[in-house]
Amino acid sequence: MIDFKQVHKAYRVGGRSVPALHPTDLHIAQGEVFGIVGHSGAGKSTLMRLVNRLEEPSGGSIVIDGEDVTKLDAKGLRRFRRQVGMIFQHFNLLSSKTVANNVALPLKLAGELSRAQIDQRVAELLVRVGLSEHADKYPAQLSGGQKQRVGIARALSTNPKVLLCDEATSALDPQTTASVLQLLTQINRELNLTILLITHEMDVIRRACDRVAVMDAGVIVELGPVTDVFLHPQHPTTKRFVREDEQVDENDQRNDFAHVEGRIVRLTFNGDSTYTPLLGSVARETGVDYSILAGRIDRIKDTPYGQLTLALTGGDVEAAMHCFTLADVHMEVLR
């Protein structure tokens, strides 16, 4: 659906060229929820705004659903932008218009539907986002989560092929964030809509995305399925994001483990193996005792996973480690 070919962007600052996005190749499949994560200034917003040409690329080509949008004239660009919905961090609703009129605005500007057709479409969208009873309210009368649902309904009004989410949950509390991400996941499944989601929060990526690109200083430093990137990060930037999400200080953890006896390993369970009683069977088979030093069980979108850090003592530790490698788990030897 989205195909970047050596796309790059630079700004003129003080008479010199400052790169915001280095030459980038990126391919996002139709119907995929694709996340881009990075700290402020990493280039993620620039990349997203290139998709609908709110930013003009300095070079390269951007192909959306088979059409090279970098070659479109003003008329073609207006037509194309109706196929790309956008959700903003701070909602960007018109305070003087009701919920229904905010959602109807893109349809009125397009000028292709009658008033009755617009009213029908707006009613359908408000049902989808759970705001039918709020149609005649104004933004000031809504909570943050309700405002973002209005923004989602407005973004869907023209039946877009692509939905861009620019830090769509950053202004929301954790519980509201979860409900908005659940709504986006539901929309993706029901409409088979391609969603590009940018954020600085790894937890948002974990809850909603199929694949993720990690950006740093205008470069994609790591890319892959969320399960791989989240559970087995390779780049230092990715590792920092994962540690921040898990609220783990690696230095503190090393100090905590310094006085622990035995071999220390980290096991990662993914999918059905998460619920397999592996530790008990290995302990019985090898005579090894184990202490759980750290651990978590959670989900990456629909996939359960678990990570346990263990200290192995007594018995045949090498045999126990061999059993772990033969099982459907990933093992890292930490010490």
N, C-alpha and C positions, 0 to 999 in steps of 0.2 A: 504493500500500500504506500509506504514512504521509502524513498530511495535517495540517499545522499551520495553524490559522487564527487569526491575531492572538494567538498564545499568548505569555504573559509570566509571569515569576516574580520575586518580590521577597521578601527576608528582612527580618525585624525585628531590627535590631542597635542596641542602646543606645537603644531607644525611637523609632527612626526607620526608615523603609523604604529598604532598599538594593536596587536592581534588579540581578538576576543575568542576566536575559534580558529584553530589551526586546521589545515586540510584534513577533512574527515570523510570517511566512507561509513555509511550506516544504512542498514536494511531492516525495516519494521514490517512484519507480515500483516496481512488483512485479518482483522478480528483479534489482534493481539493487544494486551495491556502492557505497554512498554514504559519502564521507569527510567528517569535520568536523575541521579543523585550527585550532589556536590555541594561544597561550602559556597558561601557568597563570593562572587567573582570567578567562579570556576568556568563559566561560559554556558551553563545549562539553559538559562533564560534566552540568551542570544540564539542558541541552537533551535529552541522551540519556536521563537518568533520568526525564524527563517522559513519555517514550514508554510506559513500563510503570508509570507513576505511583508510582515510588519517591519522586519529588517531586511534590507537588500543585501544579498551575498556579494562579497568582493570577488568571488570566483567559484567555479564548479557548477554543477547542475543539480536541481532538486526535482525529482519525478514523483508525482502523487497520482496513484491509480493509473499509471501509464502515461500521464501528461507532464511534460516538462514545464513547470510553472515559472521557471526563470525566464521563459520566452514570451510570457503573456503580456499583452498590452493592457491598458487601463480597463477596457470593457471586459476583456477576458478575465482579468484579476477580480473584478467585482463578481462575475459569475462563479469563479472558482471559490471565492471566500464564503459563499453560501454553503459550500460542501464541507467547511471546516468550522466546527463550533469551538468556542473558547470559554473557559471558566477561570475567573480571576481570584486572587488571594483575598482582596477586599471587596468582592461581590460586584462592584461597579453597577449598582442598580440606580435607577432614576428615582430620587426621593419624592418627586411630585406626582409620580404615576403609581397606580395600584399594582398589586402582584400580577393580575391578569394583563394589564397594559404593558408591564415590563416584559412579560413573556411574548406578547403579541408584537412588540416593536420590530423585530427583524422581519416578520411576515408583512407588516404594513410597509416597511421600507422596500421590500422586494416587489410589492405591488402586483402579485400574480394571483392572489386569492381574494374572493369576495369577503365581505364582513362576516357573513354567516359561516363561511369556511374557516376563517381565522378564529372565530369564537369556538367552533367545534374543536379545532386543533389545540387551542389553548386549554380547553376543558380536559381533553385527553392527556395533555402533558402534566397538568396539575394533579390529575389522578395518579399518574405514574410516579410523581415525586411526593405524593402524600400531602398535598396542600389545597385540596379542593375547597375546604371550608375557609381558606384564607384569601380567596380570589380578590375580594374587594378591600383588603387591608393595604396599608402603605408600608414600605420597608421599615420605617421607624417603629412600627408595631410588632416587628418580628424578632425572633432570636437569631443569633449568628448562624445556627444550623439551618433554620428556615430560610434565611436570606440566601445561603449557598444553594439550597434546593431550588429556589427561584432562578438563580443563576444557571443551574443545570438544565432546568426546563427551558429557559431562554436559549441556551446553547443548542438544545435539541430541536428547536422549533422548525428549522429549515431542513430537517432530515439529513444531517451531515454524514459524511463518510468517515470523518476523523474528528475526534474530540480532544482538544488541547487543555490540559489542566495545569495552570500556573500557580504552584504552591497553594492548591485549592483548599487545603486543610490547616494551613499554618496559623490562621486566625481563630481556630476552633479549639475547644477543650477536648481532652482525650475521648470522652464518651461520644460527643458529637462527631468527632473525627471518625470514629469507628462506624457510626451510622451512615455518614456520607460515603465512606469507602465501600460499605456494603451496598449502597444504592448504585454506585458506579460499577461495581462488579456485576450486579443484577442487570444493569443496562447493557453492559458488554455482552453478557450471555444471551439476553433476549433479542437484542438488535444486531448482534455480531459486529459491533462498532469498534473500530480501531481507536484505542485511547493512548495518548502520549502524556505521561504524568511526570512533572518535575517536582523535586522536593529536596530538602536538606535532611530529611528524617528517614533513616533506614527502616524504621518500623512501618512507615507508610508503604514503602517498597515491599516489605515482607508480607503485608496484609493483602495487597491488591494486584501486584504485577506478576507477569509471566517471565519476562526477561528484564535485565537492568544494565544500564551503562553507567559507570562511575567516571565522573569528570574531575579533572584537576588542571588548572591553568590553561583552559582552552583545549585540552586533549582528553580523549576517552582512554583512560588508563586500564580499565578492566570492563569486560562485557561478557554476558552469558546468562543462562537460566538463573533465576533468583536463588533456587536451592543450592546451586554450585557456588555462586558468588557469596552468598550469605554464610554458608557452612564452611567453605574452604577458600576464604579470601586470599589473593596472591599479592596484590599491590599494597604498599604501606598505607595509602589513602583509604582503600577499602577496609583494611584491618582496623583503622581508626574509627571508621563509621560503625563497624560491627561492635567494637568495644564500647563505643558510646551508647549504642542501642542496648547492649547487655549491661551497661553501667559497671563495667569491669575495668579496674586499673591494673594493667599488666605488671607494673613494678610492685604494687601491693601484693598481687597474687604470688609473684616469685618469692617475696619475703615470707608470705604465709606458708609456702611449701618448703622453705629452706630447711626446716627442722622435721619435715615429714620423712619417715623411713620408707624404703622400698623404691620400686620402679614406678614412675608416674606416667600415665598414658591418658590421652583424651579419645573417647569413643564417640563417633557421630552416627546416629541411627536415622534412617530416612524411610518414610513410607511405612509399610506393614512391619518392618523390622523394629520399629519404635516400640512395639508392644510385645516383642519376643523376650521370654525370660532367660536371656543369655547369661547374665552374670551368675545366677544360681547354678546353672548346668556346668559352666566352666569351672566354678569353684569346687563343685563336687568331683569333677573329672580330674582336676589337676592339684587339688589340695591347697589352692591359693586362697589367702584371705585378702579382702579388698576393703578400702575405706573410700567413701565418696567425698571428694574434696570440693567439688562444685558440680552444678548440673542444672539443666532446664529441659522441660518438655513443652513444646508449643506447636504452632502451625505456620507454615509458609504458604499463604493462600489456602489451598485445600489439602496440602500435603503435611501430615504430621511429621515431626522430627524431634530428636532428643540429642543432647550432648552431655556427656558425663566425664568428669576428670577423676581418675581413680589412682590410688596408691596401692600397688600390689606387693604383698609380702608373703613369706612362707611358701611351702609347696614348690611346684615347678613353674616358676614365673615365665620362663621361655616357652613352655608348652601352653600356658594360658594365653600368651601373646599370639602364638601360632593359631590357637582356636579363634581368637578375635579376627585375625586376618582371613581365616577361612569362612567366617560368618558374613552375613550381609550387612557389615558395618565398616566404617572407615576409621582406622586407628592411627593416631599420631603419638610418637614417643616423645614426651616432654623432658624426661630425665632418666 
